[in-house]
């Protein structure tokens, strides 16, 4: 009987030991996992801080190159990619002159309809969307033929309403009734709020914009771009419905992107405008957005 009790007590002790060992193993594993997560967060925060500093440096370097008095050294804001070595990292920079886009606030009805027709490939849809944009930015509650005012937004069950003013930021375009996320993204390279002109300056437009205006004619666009970059006098073929103007070199969109070896991608998109104000800075920031992939 005593021997049985001894074996039973030993068994209970063994179970307790196993439970304690299991508990300690779980605690150790949890601590190790927590440590790894905290280390990963620290590394990510450090990488992001480094990326932010590098991208900001790239934006300021682009400002410098846009201000070069020598036209041969000055960067051209037509969407081409420039690469700058900052320390051990390469920053990719793309610059776009806002005059090479259609101003969402200044464009007349015909310019908007024509551009939307080019991008969507559907003239009926472009007429409807043009009226919706016009109703958003005009100061009254009078509805265009295919447009919408506050009552129509309410009937559609959406919370936003037409602002009855100009667009303050490009992101407001996403709130226009009938605007889909896909179309919003497709329109972004073509639209600006900082021209401010009705129409576009083809001499400052990117290849993507020119291709759309030329109906996808790559030979025409590439020939035009080659002559434009060579400084030759060249004229882009007129396009019915969109006015061509010569305004330029006032506002720019600058993309600064960094790709790290571990696959982390980070960037900044800034819209800047030439400014000779009291602060003495050559440019003023209009918008600033981080881009994380």
VMD Tcl script that draws the C-alpha trace (Angstrom):
set ca {
  {0.00 0.00 0.00}
  {2.82 2.35 0.84}
  {4.58 1.44 -2.39}
  {1.38 2.23 -4.35}
  {1.11 5.65 -2.71}
  {4.76 6.34 -3.48}
  {4.28 5.51 -7.16}
  {1.13 7.64 -7.27}
  {2.88 10.61 -5.72}
  {5.77 10.20 -8.14}
  {3.32 10.16 -11.04}
  {1.61 13.31 -9.83}
  {5.00 15.00 -9.40}
  {6.00 13.97 -12.91}
  {2.79 15.44 -14.35}
  {3.37 18.67 -12.46}
  {6.91 18.85 -13.77}
  {5.70 18.29 -17.32}
  {3.07 20.99 -16.91}
  {5.66 23.43 -15.58}
  {8.06 22.59 -18.42}
  {5.26 23.01 -20.98}
  {4.23 26.33 -19.45}
  {7.80 27.58 -19.45}
  {8.22 26.47 -23.07}
  {5.09 28.37 -24.08}
  {6.23 31.44 -22.16}
  {9.68 31.27 -23.76}
  {8.16 30.87 -27.21}
  {5.80 33.77 -26.61}
  {8.67 35.94 -25.38}
  {10.78 35.02 -28.43}
  {7.88 35.78 -30.78}
  {7.26 39.11 -29.05}
  {10.95 39.94 -29.28}
  {11.02 39.11 -32.99}
  {7.94 41.25 -33.61}
  {9.40 44.18 -31.71}
  {12.67 43.80 -33.59}
  {10.79 43.72 -36.89}
  {8.87 46.86 -35.90}
  {12.10 48.63 -34.99}
  {13.72 47.62 -38.28}
  {10.62 48.71 -40.22}
  {10.49 52.06 -38.41}
  {14.18 52.62 -39.08}
  {13.77 51.69 -42.76}
  {10.77 53.97 -43.13}
  {12.57 56.87 -41.45}
  {15.54 56.34 -43.75}
  {13.26 56.14 -46.79}
  {11.45 59.33 -45.77}
  {14.72 61.23 -45.40}
  {15.99 59.95 -48.76}
  {12.73 60.76 -50.58}
  {12.61 64.24 -49.08}
  {16.22 64.72 -50.14}
  {15.23 63.65 -53.64}
  {12.40 66.19 -53.76}
  {14.76 68.99 -52.72}
  {17.35 67.86 -55.25}
  {14.67 68.01 -57.96}
  {13.89 71.58 -56.89}
  {17.56 72.42 -57.31}
  {17.72 70.89 -60.77}
  {14.54 72.69 -61.85}
  {16.18 75.96 -60.80}
  {19.45 75.53 -62.72}
  {20.18 78.70 -64.72}
  {21.84 76.62 -67.45}
  {19.03 75.20 -69.62}
  {21.30 72.32 -70.67}
  {21.63 71.17 -67.05}
  {18.09 71.96 -65.96}
  {15.84 68.95 -65.53}
  {12.88 68.54 -67.88}
  {9.48 67.88 -66.32}
  {7.94 65.59 -68.91}
  {7.76 62.34 -66.96}
  {11.22 61.00 -67.75}
  {13.03 59.20 -64.93}
  {16.09 60.68 -63.23}
  {18.19 58.62 -60.81}
  {20.15 60.20 -57.99}
  {22.63 58.38 -55.74}
  {22.15 59.45 -52.13}
  {24.60 57.53 -49.97}
  {24.18 53.87 -50.85}
  {20.62 54.28 -52.11}
  {19.31 55.29 -55.53}
  {16.32 57.62 -55.55}
  {14.20 57.56 -58.69}
  {12.64 60.91 -59.57}
  {9.93 61.74 -62.09}
  {8.78 65.29 -62.77}
  {5.63 66.42 -64.53}
  {4.85 69.98 -65.57}
  {1.22 70.64 -64.56}
  {0.74 72.64 -67.77}
  {0.96 69.31 -69.60}
  {-2.36 68.27 -68.05}
  {-5.98 69.41 -68.16}
  {-6.95 71.68 -65.28}
  {-10.03 70.18 -63.60}
  {-11.23 73.61 -62.46}
  {-10.35 75.74 -65.49}
  {-11.26 73.33 -68.29}
  {-14.32 74.29 -70.29}
  {-17.10 71.81 -70.99}
  {-15.77 70.81 -74.42}
  {-12.26 70.15 -73.10}
  {-13.58 67.96 -70.28}
  {-15.90 66.01 -72.55}
  {-13.17 65.44 -75.11}
  {-10.61 64.28 -72.54}
  {-13.09 61.99 -70.79}
  {-14.09 60.55 -74.14}
  {-10.45 59.81 -74.96}
  {-9.81 58.12 -71.61}
  {-13.07 56.15 -71.39}
  {-13.58 55.47 -75.08}
  {-17.30 56.12 -74.51}
  {-18.65 59.50 -75.61}
  {-22.03 58.93 -73.94}
  {-20.35 58.16 -70.63}
  {-18.01 61.12 -71.06}
  {-20.96 63.52 -71.61}
  {-22.65 62.22 -68.47}
  {-19.50 62.48 -66.37}
  {-18.74 65.96 -67.73}
  {-22.15 67.19 -66.57}
  {-21.61 65.59 -63.16}
  {-18.25 67.37 -62.77}
  {-19.72 70.68 -63.90}
  {-22.56 70.37 -61.38}
  {-20.03 69.61 -58.65}
  {-17.97 72.73 -59.28}
  {-20.63 75.29 -60.31}
  {-22.07 77.51 -57.51}
  {-25.77 76.67 -57.98}
  {-28.26 73.81 -57.64}
  {-29.30 73.96 -61.31}
  {-28.70 70.56 -62.89}
  {-27.09 69.96 -66.25}
  {-28.85 67.56 -68.62}
  {-26.94 64.48 -67.40}
  {-25.70 65.97 -64.15}
  {-26.64 65.67 -60.50}
  {-27.22 67.99 -57.58}
  {-27.74 67.31 -53.87}
  {-31.15 65.63 -54.25}
  {-29.73 63.19 -56.79}
  {-26.86 62.24 -54.49}
  {-29.36 61.70 -51.68}
  {-31.58 59.56 -53.93}
  {-28.52 57.49 -54.88}
  {-27.89 56.77 -51.20}
  {-24.45 58.38 -51.02}
  {-23.37 60.60 -48.15}
  {-21.30 63.15 -50.08}
  {-22.91 66.11 -51.84}
  {-21.70 68.40 -54.63}
  {-19.58 71.15 -53.09}
  {-20.80 73.78 -55.59}
  {-17.29 75.18 -55.77}
  {-14.02 74.37 -57.50}
  {-12.12 71.25 -56.52}
  {-9.72 71.99 -53.67}
  {-7.84 68.69 -53.94}
  {-7.77 66.08 -56.68}
  {-9.12 63.44 -54.27}
  {-12.51 65.19 -54.31}
  {-13.01 63.89 -57.83}
  {-13.55 60.42 -56.34}
  {-16.69 61.74 -54.61}
  {-18.40 62.78 -57.86}
  {-21.44 60.61 -58.53}
  {-20.62 57.91 -61.08}
  {-16.86 58.10 -60.58}
  {-15.42 54.60 -60.17}
  {-12.07 53.84 -58.48}
  {-10.68 52.49 -61.76}
  {-11.62 55.57 -63.77}
  {-10.34 57.81 -60.98}
  {-6.90 56.16 -61.24}
  {-6.91 56.29 -65.03}
  {-7.68 60.01 -65.05}
  {-5.00 61.02 -62.55}
  {-2.12 61.40 -65.08}
  {-4.27 63.71 -67.22}
  {-5.71 66.11 -64.65}
  {-4.37 68.89 -62.46}
  {-5.65 71.73 -60.30}
  {-2.62 73.95 -60.83}
  {-2.39 74.97 -64.48}
  {-4.72 77.10 -64.48}
  {-5.64 77.06 -68.17}
  {-8.33 75.65 -70.38}
  {-6.53 73.04 -72.39}
  {-3.04 71.62 -72.39}
  {0.52 72.48 -73.38}
  {1.74 69.53 -75.51}
  {5.32 70.79 -75.21}
  {5.15 69.89 -71.50}
  {2.93 66.82 -71.64}
  {4.18 63.35 -70.73}
  {4.41 60.51 -73.22}
  {1.37 58.86 -71.62}
  {-0.77 61.95 -72.14}
  {0.47 62.50 -75.70}
  {-0.22 58.87 -76.61}
  {-3.81 59.25 -75.45}
  {-4.22 62.49 -77.42}
  {-2.71 60.84 -80.50}
  {-5.00 57.84 -80.31}
  {-2.13 55.51 -79.41}
  {0.05 56.47 -82.41}
  {3.46 55.61 -80.92}
  {5.44 56.56 -84.03}
  {3.94 60.06 -84.09}
  {4.47 60.60 -80.36}
  {8.03 59.22 -80.25}
  {9.04 61.32 -83.27}
  {7.54 64.40 -81.63}
  {9.30 63.68 -78.33}
  {12.67 63.11 -80.02}
  {12.39 66.44 -81.84}
  {11.16 68.16 -78.69}
  {14.06 66.85 -76.62}
  {16.50 67.91 -79.35}
  {15.22 71.47 -79.07}
  {13.86 71.50 -82.62}
  {10.82 73.61 -83.50}
  {7.99 71.09 -83.60}
  {4.21 71.23 -83.39}
  {1.96 68.50 -82.07}
  {-1.04 67.84 -84.36}
  {-4.09 69.84 -83.32}
  {-6.85 67.94 -81.56}
  {-10.44 69.01 -82.02}
  {-12.06 69.73 -78.68}
  {-8.91 70.46 -76.66}
  {-7.23 73.84 -76.76}
  {-3.42 73.91 -76.90}
  {-1.72 76.69 -74.93}
  {1.87 77.71 -74.21}
  {1.76 78.29 -70.44}
  {4.33 76.28 -68.46}
  {7.06 76.12 -65.82}
  {4.97 77.19 -62.86}
  {3.82 74.06 -60.98}
  {5.14 70.51 -61.01}
  {4.32 67.09 -59.65}
  {7.45 65.33 -58.37}
  {7.61 61.62 -57.56}
  {10.52 60.39 -55.43}
  {10.69 56.59 -55.08}
  {13.08 54.23 -53.29}
  {13.33 50.44 -53.65}
  {15.17 48.59 -50.90}
  {16.83 45.18 -51.38}
  {14.28 43.53 -49.05}
  {11.46 44.57 -51.37}
  {10.21 47.51 -49.30}
  {9.15 50.39 -51.55}
  {8.53 53.92 -50.41}
  {7.90 57.20 -52.12}
  {6.62 60.74 -51.90}
  {4.46 62.60 -54.38}
  {4.71 66.35 -54.00}
  {3.14 69.12 -56.04}
  {5.30 72.22 -55.93}
  {4.94 75.71 -57.35}
  {7.55 78.32 -58.09}
  {7.46 80.88 -55.32}
  {9.64 83.92 -54.73}
  {7.92 84.99 -51.52}
  {9.38 86.52 -48.39}
  {10.69 83.17 -47.18}
  {13.12 83.14 -50.08}
  {12.42 79.53 -51.03}
  {12.33 78.86 -54.78}
  {9.26 76.61 -54.45}
  {6.21 76.26 -52.24}
  {4.52 72.95 -51.48}
  {0.95 72.57 -52.68}
  {0.35 68.91 -51.78}
  {2.39 66.14 -50.14}
  {1.52 62.44 -50.09}
  {3.47 59.36 -49.02}
  {3.42 56.29 -51.27}
  {4.07 52.92 -49.61}
  {4.01 49.69 -51.63}
}
mol new
graphics top color blue
foreach p $ca { graphics top sphere $p radius 0.5 }
foreach p [lrange $ca 0 end-1] q [lrange $ca 1 end] { graphics top cylinder $p $q radius 0.2 }
display resetview
